[in-house]
Amino acid sequence: MAYRCTIRNNNYVFEDLKTVLAKASPMRSGDVMAGIAASSYEERVAAQMALADIPLKDFIQTDIIDYDSDEVTRLIMDNYDKLVFQQLSHHTVGSFRDWLLSDAANTETLTSIAKGLVPEIVAAVSKIMRNQDLITVAQNCEVVSRFRTTIGLKGHLSTRLQPNHPFDDEKGIMASIIDGLLLGNGDAVIGINPATDNPEKVAHLLMLLDELRIQFKIPMQSCVLSHVTTTLQLIEQKAPVDLVFQSIAGTQKANASFGISLSLLKEAYEAAISLNRNSASNQIMYFETGQGAALSSNANEGVDQQTCEARAYAVARHFNPFLVNSVVGFIGPEYLYDGKQIIRAGLEDHFCGKLMGLPMGMDVCCTSHAESDQDDMDSLLTLLSVAGCNFFMGVPGADDIMLHYQSTSFHDALYARKITNKKPAPEFASWLYQEGITDTEGLLLPTNELKTILLNSTL
């Protein structure tokens, strides 16, 4: 079905739903590189106007990627809540946007509709929203996940403590962890990107983190972000795997380029459940995504990168994850060219993930060759803090010395909590107070005995 719009006697025709979604996307370098972006600002506006008039039913009746050839499409169409969607089926994309911004769309209501939304609808409505709209709706969403800490509660803001080291040096990793803990970081997860996927090394790092947790009675989760196949081997060996990590994308071909399939993720999920390490829930998956992932592997199927990203959230949602985050500026300027594009993409990703019911965090980051700087990252961090992001990264000095990109620091988390009057996860906040790291108001104390104990016992 073609979609049309006329502006100043210029007739624009968009041949199908995939095309109008791509042309309506705010400007980004990845879509330009793929040859699917609007050719002018006027064409983009025309596509957005046409998109606003499309009934939500069209997104259910039309596969933007063929159902028979793509297992992500099959997952989406076979698993959305059809009864919930019926409550929304009278809307167009434009009227759905208006409803989302109305007083009727409160936290309870948004929670109730999440499973009835397919990602293409969520992507579509985000394309006709201003930044403040994305922030307003996301702030009304509350998606809570539970392990040893409770993440996502309103009034709380968590971090992933990311102590990466270029050759997995134990002392270097522990020094970063100590630094992060003493600055109130790590309540979402202490997660290490290993320099090698060697199972023995990954197992050693897992045991290192678990011993730290047990020795100091820290309410925390740990994760070594190895490939899911490596993690599966370690689960079979009864290694202390709290969370199963995997990068995911929004098409079957893109996931295949990561060496994964939905059946493999299901196998890993079931294996991790068998370890019974999360007594609070069955939330044992940790997923990372990022706009441009499908395009970078030539697997976007002609779909714009923001819609592909939203489709990845359907994959994540199916496995009831404990954590999900978009590594928004990590892939590089070929996909998000500058600070403006990174900021917009970060707000879109957070909005889409939260609206679909995901415990959404963000890696506010950029590469050194992108046209962005620390001011851009500060702006996005601030906007996402107001929008109710569940967690950010905590990287020593904001500069990951193993992955070679710029993210957010331990001190950035303190800033974000301060300006939004938020605290760490309740269980972690209690531990920080009990150990003399913070006072009763959650403010850092200048000295504490735990610092000496940690340093002496781990280094």
Summary of the structure (lengths in Angstrom):
residues: 459
radius of gyration: 21.6
end to end distance: 64.8
largest distance: 75.1
contacts: 1712
relative contact order: 0.14
helix: 49%
strand: 13%
